[in-house]
Amino acid sequence: MSEISQLQHLIAVVEHGGFRRAAEAVHLTQPALTKSIKNLEEAFGTLLLERRPRAVVPTPFGEIVIERARKILADLDQMKREIDLLKGFESGLLMVGCDPYVGKSVMAPALSNLVSLYPKLRYEVEVQGWPMLRERLLNRQIDLHVGAPPGIYGGEVSTIEFALPPLVYFCRAGHPLADKKRVLPEEVLAFPRIGMEAPPAWTRMYAEVYGFAPDSDEALHFRFAKSNDWETLKAIVRMTDSISAGPREVVQDELAAGVLKEMILSLPEIELVATVACLRDRVLPPAAEAVIDEIKRITAGPGSAPSGGAVSARI
């Protein structure tokens, strides 16, 4: 472990620009830190740091060592985190990526139930669009991807499917379509549409409903604006004639207050499906299994996938 400490000391000197502040940061005396760096330089047989009048900077050799050292230390942290998680429900940090479509309706109630059952566990929830979360899952930067669209992963990922509640179309109070009992798809097209970044299967499906060719540019880029933040989207809708759609949970307060209006569209019944995704080669820690069990319970009903079942897109 002495080599690991030496790498940490090297990074500290560079980040703090000198030995004095770095020694304070790593809780060593300055002579002890200097000796640690000297031992590391002797092991590599070259100077890793250059002492300048105003700062200490890495040499070209030092830059190589620091770049690799940061990756090594990050991998060690990840290894320790995964080991802590596998010990059970008494320790560990579970990293969860959550799509904005399911944050309030699925993820929030799942964690609300778990916090009382396992108060010593820690969860970090990152709310992002599915393209970024897909990369983070494949790079082992998150343990679960909740709300992943079907069909975006290959065989290296296991998925469990669950049905999403129907989306609510909404506009501002006073919108030209706000008081219509039934709105036709072509009427929606007369106004700007804004929303989250939808998965390709959803986009093609809705494009067909609106009359576009499934693979046309219009089918893939028919929104005026996209954002992963519901508050931003709702603010735009309140101030413009834009139209959006999302889970009822994210707009229920505004609907109750009358500042937003629900629109009833003449559309065929559509079943939207999402998944919980995890890497197939990883042993799921108890904390992750607990999250999956809660999501299954919360979303149980017609169209839900059986426990542990493999899934395929149904849209």
ChimeraX attribute file (.defattr): number of C-alpha atoms within 10 A of each C-alpha:
attribute: neighborCount
match mode: 1-to-1
recipient: residues
	/A:1	5
	/A:2	9
	/A:3	12
	/A:4	13
	/A:5	15
	/A:6	20
	/A:7	20
	/A:8	17
	/A:9	23
	/A:10	27
	/A:11	21
	/A:12	20
	/A:13	25
	/A:14	19
	/A:15	13
	/A:16	17
	/A:17	18
	/A:18	17
	/A:19	23
	/A:20	16
	/A:21	15
	/A:22	22
	/A:23	20
	/A:24	14
	/A:25	13
	/A:26	14
	/A:27	11
	/A:28	14
	/A:29	13
	/A:30	15
	/A:31	11
	/A:32	12
	/A:33	23
	/A:34	17
	/A:35	12
	/A:36	19
	/A:37	22
	/A:38	18
	/A:39	14
	/A:40	20
	/A:41	18
	/A:42	12
	/A:43	10
	/A:44	13
	/A:45	9
	/A:46	13
	/A:47	16
	/A:48	22
	/A:49	20
	/A:50	13
	/A:51	13
	/A:52	10
	/A:53	6
	/A:54	8
	/A:55	13
	/A:56	17
	/A:57	19
	/A:58	20
	/A:59	15
	/A:60	13
	/A:61	14
	/A:62	21
	/A:63	16
	/A:64	12
	/A:65	17
	/A:66	19
	/A:67	11
	/A:68	13
	/A:69	18
	/A:70	14
	/A:71	11
	/A:72	14
	/A:73	15
	/A:74	12
	/A:75	13
	/A:76	13
	/A:77	12
	/A:78	14
	/A:79	12
	/A:80	13
	/A:81	16
	/A:82	19
	/A:83	14
	/A:84	17
	/A:85	22
	/A:86	18
	/A:87	13
	/A:88	14
	/A:89	18
	/A:90	14
	/A:91	18
	/A:92	21
	/A:93	16
	/A:94	23
	/A:95	20
	/A:96	22
	/A:97	30
	/A:98	25
	/A:99	26
	/A:100	25
	/A:101	27
	/A:102	21
	/A:103	22
	/A:104	16
	/A:105	18
	/A:106	20
	/A:107	23
	/A:108	12
	/A:109	14
	/A:110	21
	/A:111	18
	/A:112	11
	/A:113	12
	/A:114	16
	/A:115	13
	/A:116	9
	/A:117	12
	/A:118	16
	/A:119	11
	/A:120	13
	/A:121	17
	/A:122	17
	/A:123	16
	/A:124	11
	/A:125	19
	/A:126	16
	/A:127	20
	/A:128	20
	/A:129	22
	/A:130	24
	/A:131	15
	/A:132	12
	/A:133	24
	/A:134	20
	/A:135	12
	/A:136	16
	/A:137	20
	/A:138	15
	/A:139	11
	/A:140	15
	/A:141	14
	/A:142	22
	/A:143	23
	/A:144	28
	/A:145	26
	/A:146	30
	/A:147	26
	/A:148	28
	/A:149	27
	/A:150	24
	/A:151	16
	/A:152	14
	/A:153	16
	/A:154	8
	/A:155	8
	/A:156	10
	/A:157	15
	/A:158	19
	/A:159	27
	/A:160	23
	/A:161	28
	/A:162	25
	/A:163	19
	/A:164	20
	/A:165	16
	/A:166	14
	/A:167	16
	/A:168	19
	/A:169	18
	/A:170	26
	/A:171	27
	/A:172	26
	/A:173	19
	/A:174	13
	/A:175	18
	/A:176	11
	/A:177	23
	/A:178	18
	/A:179	14
	/A:180	12
	/A:181	10
	/A:182	13
	/A:183	16
	/A:184	14
	/A:185	15
	/A:186	12
	/A:187	11
	/A:188	18
	/A:189	13
	/A:190	11
	/A:191	16
	/A:192	16
	/A:193	19
	/A:194	20
	/A:195	21
	/A:196	22
	/A:197	20
	/A:198	16
	/A:199	17
	/A:200	16
	/A:201	19
	/A:202	17
	/A:203	19
	/A:204	21
	/A:205	15
	/A:206	18
	/A:207	20
	/A:208	14
	/A:209	15
	/A:210	17
	/A:211	11
	/A:212	17
	/A:213	14
	/A:214	17
	/A:215	13
	/A:216	11
	/A:217	10
	/A:218	14
	/A:219	20
	/A:220	20
	/A:221	12
	/A:222	15
	/A:223	19
	/A:224	12
	/A:225	15
	/A:226	15
	/A:227	15
	/A:228	17
	/A:229	14
	/A:230	16
	/A:231	12
	/A:232	12
	/A:233	20
	/A:234	23
	/A:235	11
	/A:236	18
	/A:237	23
	/A:238	20
	/A:239	11
	/A:240	13
	/A:241	19
	/A:242	24
	/A:243	27
	/A:244	24
	/A:245	21
	/A:246	19
	/A:247	19
	/A:248	18
	/A:249	16
	/A:250	20
	/A:251	22
	/A:252	15
	/A:253	12
	/A:254	16
	/A:255	17
	/A:256	10
	/A:257	10
	/A:258	12
	/A:259	15
	/A:260	22
	/A:261	24
	/A:262	22
	/A:263	21
	/A:264	17
	/A:265	16
	/A:266	12
	/A:267	13
	/A:268	7
	/A:269	7
	/A:270	13
	/A:271	13
	/A:272	19
	/A:273	22
	/A:274	24
	/A:275	24
	/A:276	22
	/A:277	24
	/A:278	24
	/A:279	21
	/A:280	12
	/A:281	9
	/A:282	12
	/A:283	11
	/A:284	17
	/A:285	19
	/A:286	15
	/A:287	24
	/A:288	20
	/A:289	12
	/A:290	18
	/A:291	21
	/A:292	20
	/A:293	14
	/A:294	20
	/A:295	20
	/A:296	23
	/A:297	12
	/A:298	15
	/A:299	18
	/A:300	14
	/A:301	11
	/A:302	8
	/A:303	15
	/A:304	17
	/A:305	19
	/A:306	13
	/A:307	11
	/A:308	13
	/A:309	11
	/A:310	11
	/A:311	17
	/A:312	14
	/A:313	14
	/A:314	15
	/A:315	12
